[in-house]
């Protein structure tokens, strides 16, 4: 039987969304619910597996891992892109890499949960309700405020449309901003500097990677309004985390809503966890039942395709 590792199932829910029992005569599955300690631990625990089913950008599948997992034949990831897989090495080793489709709406929905939570002080008010207090803060309205978007792709466009529905003015910048999309949605294109200076809510919706790494540092946060909020549901390294901690600690900005981090899972002693103006979620932008149904079932379909010599949704 083909030995298959299902990685990164932090919530231990994969079997709720796909029937592995019906495939038990064909595959030997092992589910990993916790992150590996390091690459050496990953290599040790995965040495016998021929296929890896992974969640996008949780466990990095590096050159070293690919070169040293000598039995590995297939890598199946959630999503149709995964920057944490060394595709060049996989190709050299003739390992087939496939992906799955994903819904794009869950991340914009979470983005708005964070924006509203920041605007109406959810963290403090909810905590205080459990302590017996009543109405301890004064929130702000969204109508008439400026929503700044770094990125206006599939996710950013959905966030923009909702912002317009709230009566906000929406501005956008990215290195490859589509002006036709701006015109279609009614978004004002602008420079990065103008976006930073004018936004009341600044939300990030570009892909990870070197292009946007450290796109927001203390230099940018110093130029933001002191009443402004920063939201990141994209990728952790886009914001310099150490600088963010400084800006929040010194009230250089009013607050931040963060779903993604430099290193995940976020360490228990990370200073972000202890800041009252940081509204944090544990990278749940795409974590919905509807998405997991698509992801896990398409992963199995891709695995079957590979085994049968007809791979689908190949990533190169």
C-alpha positions in Angstrom: 0.0 0.0 0.0 1.1 3.6 -0.7 2.1 5.3 2.5 0.5 8.8 2.7 1.2 11.5 5.3 -1.5 14.1 5.9 0.4 17.0 7.4 -0.7 20.2 9.3 -4.1 18.9 10.4 -3.8 21.1 13.5 -7.5 20.8 14.4 -7.6 17.0 13.8 -10.6 17.5 11.4 -9.5 16.1 8.1 -11.4 12.9 8.6 -14.6 14.9 9.1 -14.4 16.2 5.5 -13.1 13.2 3.5 -13.8 9.5 3.9 -10.4 7.9 4.3 -11.8 4.5 5.4 -13.0 3.7 1.9 -9.4 4.1 0.7 -7.8 2.1 3.5 -7.3 -1.0 1.3 -5.3 1.1 -1.2 -3.4 3.6 1.0 -1.9 3.7 4.4 -2.7 7.1 5.9 -1.0 8.8 8.9 -2.3 12.1 10.1 0.1 14.6 11.7 -1.7 17.1 14.0 1.3 19.1 15.3 4.1 21.0 13.5 7.4 19.3 13.4 10.1 20.6 15.8 12.5 21.3 12.9 13.6 19.9 9.5 15.5 17.0 11.2 12.3 16.0 13.0 10.3 16.2 9.7 12.9 14.1 7.9 12.9 11.5 10.7 9.1 11.2 10.8 8.4 11.3 7.1 11.2 9.0 5.8 8.9 6.2 4.9 6.2 8.1 3.1 5.6 8.2 -0.7 3.0 10.9 -0.7 2.5 14.1 1.3 -0.8 15.9 1.6 0.0 19.3 3.0 -1.7 22.6 3.9 -0.4 25.6 2.0 2.5 27.3 3.7 2.3 25.5 7.0 5.2 22.9 6.8 7.9 24.1 4.4 8.8 21.4 1.9 12.4 22.6 1.3 15.2 21.4 -1.0 16.7 19.5 1.9 13.5 17.7 2.7 12.8 16.8 -0.9 16.3 15.6 -1.5 16.4 13.4 1.6 12.9 11.8 1.5 14.1 9.2 -0.9 10.7 7.4 -1.2 8.7 10.5 -1.9 6.8 10.5 -5.2 3.9 12.9 -4.8 3.2 16.2 -3.0 -0.4 17.4 -2.9 -1.1 20.8 -1.5 -4.1 22.9 -0.7 -4.3 25.8 -3.1 -2.9 26.1 -6.6 0.2 27.9 -5.4 2.5 27.1 -2.5 5.6 29.2 -2.1 6.9 26.9 0.7 7.5 24.0 -1.7 10.8 24.0 -3.6 9.3 23.2 -7.0 12.6 23.3 -8.8 14.1 20.5 -6.6 10.8 18.5 -6.8 11.0 18.7 -10.6 14.6 17.5 -10.6 13.7 14.6 -8.4 10.7 13.9 -10.7 8.3 14.3 -7.8 4.8 15.3 -9.0 3.3 18.4 -7.2 -0.5 19.0 -7.5 -2.9 21.4 -5.9 -6.5 22.0 -5.0 -9.0 24.8 -5.6 -10.1 27.0 -2.7 -12.8 29.5 -2.1 -11.6 33.1 -2.0 -14.4 34.6 0.0 -13.5 33.3 3.5 -10.4 35.6 3.8 -12.3 38.8 2.9 -15.0 37.8 5.4 -12.4 37.4 8.2 -10.8 40.7 7.1 -14.1 42.5 7.8 -14.4 40.7 11.1 -11.1 42.1 12.2 -11.9 45.6 10.9 -15.2 45.7 12.7 -13.6 44.2 15.8 -11.0 46.9 15.8 -13.4 49.8 15.1 -15.7 48.7 18.0 -13.0 47.5 20.4 -14.3 43.9 20.5 -11.2 42.5 22.3 -11.5 44.9 25.3 -15.3 45.0 25.4 -15.7 41.2 25.3 -12.9 40.7 27.9 -14.5 43.3 30.1 -18.0 41.8 29.8 -16.7 38.5 31.3 -15.1 40.6 34.1 -18.5 42.3 34.9 -17.8 45.7 33.3 -20.2 47.6 31.0 -19.4 50.0 28.1 -15.8 50.8 28.8 -14.7 52.1 25.3 -15.9 54.4 22.5 -15.8 53.0 19.0 -15.6 54.6 15.6 -17.8 54.4 12.6 -16.7 53.0 9.2 -18.9 55.3 7.1 -16.8 58.1 5.6 -13.5 56.6 6.7 -10.7 55.8 4.2 -10.0 52.1 3.6 -6.5 51.6 2.1 -5.7 48.3 0.3 -2.3 47.0 -0.5 -3.4 44.7 -3.4 -6.6 44.6 -5.4 -6.6 41.1 -6.7 -9.3 38.4 -6.0 -9.3 39.0 -2.2 -8.6 42.7 -2.2 -11.4 43.4 -4.7 -13.9 41.6 -2.5 -12.7 43.6 0.5 -13.1 46.8 -1.5 -16.7 46.1 -2.5 -17.7 45.6 1.1 -15.9 48.8 2.1 -17.9 50.6 -0.5 -21.1 49.1 0.9 -20.2 50.5 4.3 -19.9 53.9 2.7 -16.1 54.1 3.0 -13.7 55.8 0.6 -11.5 53.1 -0.9 -7.9 53.6 -2.1 -5.4 51.0 -3.4 -1.8 50.5 -4.3 0.4 47.6 -5.4 3.3 47.2 -7.7 1.1 45.8 -10.4 -2.2 47.6 -9.7 -4.9 47.0 -12.3 -6.4 50.4 -13.2 -9.3 48.8 -15.0 -10.2 47.0 -11.8 -10.0 50.2 -9.8 -12.3 51.9 -12.3 -14.8 49.0 -12.3 -15.1 48.9 -8.5 -14.7 52.6 -7.9 -11.4 52.5 -6.1 -8.9 55.4 -6.2 -5.4 54.3 -7.3 -2.6 56.0 -5.4 1.0 55.8 -4.5 2.2 53.7 -1.5 3.1 56.9 0.4 -0.3 58.5 0.0 -2.0 55.2 0.9 0.0 55.0 4.1 -0.6 58.6 5.1 -4.3 58.8 4.4 -5.8 55.4 5.4 -7.9 55.0 8.5 -7.9 51.2 8.0 -4.9 49.8 6.0 -5.4 46.2 4.9 -2.9 43.9 3.1 -4.0 41.6 0.2 -0.9 40.8 -1.8 0.9 37.5 -2.1 3.9 36.6 0.0 7.5 36.3 -1.2 10.4 38.6 -1.6 8.6 41.3 -3.5 6.5 42.4 -0.5 8.6 41.2 2.4 8.9 44.0 4.9 6.6 46.1 2.8 5.4 47.7 6.1 8.1 48.6 8.6 8.4 51.1 11.4 9.1 53.7 8.7 5.7 53.2 7.2 3.9 52.9 10.6 5.5 56.3 11.6 3.7 57.9 8.7 0.3 56.4 9.4 -2.3 58.3 11.4 -2.1 57.6 15.1 -5.8 56.7 14.9 -5.3 54.2 12.0 -5.6 50.4 12.2 -3.4 47.9 10.3 -4.9 44.6 9.1 -3.0 41.6 7.7 -4.8 38.4 6.5 -2.2 37.8 3.7 1.3 36.7 4.8 3.2 37.5 8.0 6.5 38.6 6.6 4.8 41.5 4.7 4.8 43.4 8.0 8.0 43.5 10.0 6.7 41.9 13.2 9.3 43.4 15.5 8.4 46.9 14.2 4.7 46.2 14.6 5.2 45.3 18.2 7.1 48.6 18.8 4.4 50.6 16.9 1.5 49.0 18.9 3.4 49.3 22.3 4.1 53.0 21.8 0.6 53.7 20.3 2.2 54.9 17.0 -0.9 53.4 15.5 -4.3 52.7 17.1 -4.3 48.9 16.7 -3.8 45.9 14.4 -5.8 42.9 13.3 -3.5 40.1 12.5 -4.2 36.6 11.2 -0.8 35.7 9.8 2.7 35.7 11.4 6.4 35.6 10.7 6.6 32.1 12.3 3.6 29.9 12.7 2.1 28.7 15.0 2.8 31.9 16.9 5.0 31.3 19.9 3.2 31.4 23.3 5.6 34.1 24.6 5.4 36.3 21.4 4.8 39.9 22.6 1.9 40.4 20.2 -0.2 38.1 22.4 0.1 40.6 25.3 -0.8 43.8 23.5 -4.3 45.2 24.3 -4.5 46.9 20.9 -3.7 43.7 18.9 -6.7 41.7 17.7 -5.2 38.3 16.8 -6.6 35.2 15.1 -4.6 32.0 14.4 -4.3 32.0 10.6 -8.0 31.1 10.0 -8.6 33.1 6.9 -9.2 30.1 4.8 -10.3 27.7 7.6 -14.0 27.0 6.9 -16.0 23.8 6.5 -16.8 24.7 2.9 -13.1 25.2 2.1 -12.0 22.0 3.9 -14.6 20.0 1.9 -13.1 21.2 -1.3 -9.4 21.0 -0.2 -9.4 17.5 1.3 -11.6 15.9 -1.4 -9.6 17.4 -4.2 -6.3 16.4 -2.5 -7.5 12.8 -2.6 -8.7 13.1 -6.2 -5.3 14.5 -7.1 -3.5 11.6 -5.3 -5.7 9.1 -7.2 -4.8 10.9 -10.4 -1.1 10.6 -9.7 -1.3 7.0 -8.8 -3.2 6.2 -11.9 -0.7 8.1 -14.1 -3.1 10.9 -14.8 -2.2 13.8 -12.4 -4.5 16.7 -12.2 -4.0 20.4 -11.2 -0.2 20.0 -11.6 1.9 22.8 -10.1 5.2 23.5 -11.9 
